[in-house]
Amino acid sequence: MKKGFRTAMPVTLLCALLLLLNLALYRGTIPVYRDRLRWESTGKIIWRVPVDQKTIALTFDDGPSPTFTPQVLDVLKQFEAKATFFVVGQQVEKFPSILIREVREGHAIGNHMYTHARVDKLSLQALIDDLRRADRLIYGLSGVKPRFFRPPDGYYDEKVVAAAEALNYQLVIWTWSQDTRDWSDISARTIADRVLQNARPGDIVLMHDQGGDRSNTLEALKLILPGLQEKGFRPVTLDELVASKQEEP
């Protein structure tokens, strides 16, 4: 019995893998979440940036929010810190003055799509059209063309990379140890501790300034910024972080 069970296991596993592959092919896309090393080696997707100085990029997704984004900007200004805002086109249309303020105060703007749709459900052309719509809106309001694209939920595959390349975007996810999970029901102290305890030069931190009650994110930021300063870190935009990239040995 035991011997037969052992020989059957590889066959069962192979069948399961083939089934998953067929399902993925049927959907028209094969997610490659676990293939980070390959994508990172090509430079087509960024999770963190090798740098020789203590710089770190704080990024905020899903805004602008009329409630929380202005307060986030106030705190950043208080500590003379810069950040990158991955904005959603539909939100920008509602609150254009906040986008303009982000640019005026020296922060970088990234494209987080016009609709914030699930990219795995879109065709390549639909994804490109959605990104282009947000791109034109941002440029028309601010005169700034975003350099960076972050897909909702950090989803990436061949199609997402192709869309980014078609529009000359750098695809950016976030440093895995710097996913603050601030969208979940956790305290400001927990969010801040995750950032400060894991902080390394070149990290890209994920936070949100829209999509729910971001009070804890705002309070966490008030702890994160002085904490980073104490550790000798300087929060910079993604543009500056990428520009200072050092080749790893």
Helices and strands as residue ranges (DSSP letters): H 2-27, H 36-42, E 45-46, E 55-61, H 69-78, E 84-87, H 89-94, H 96-104, E 108-111, G 119-121, H 124-142, E 148-149, G 152-154, H 158-166, E 170-172, G 176-178, H 188-198, E 204-208, H 215-230, E 234-236, H 238-243
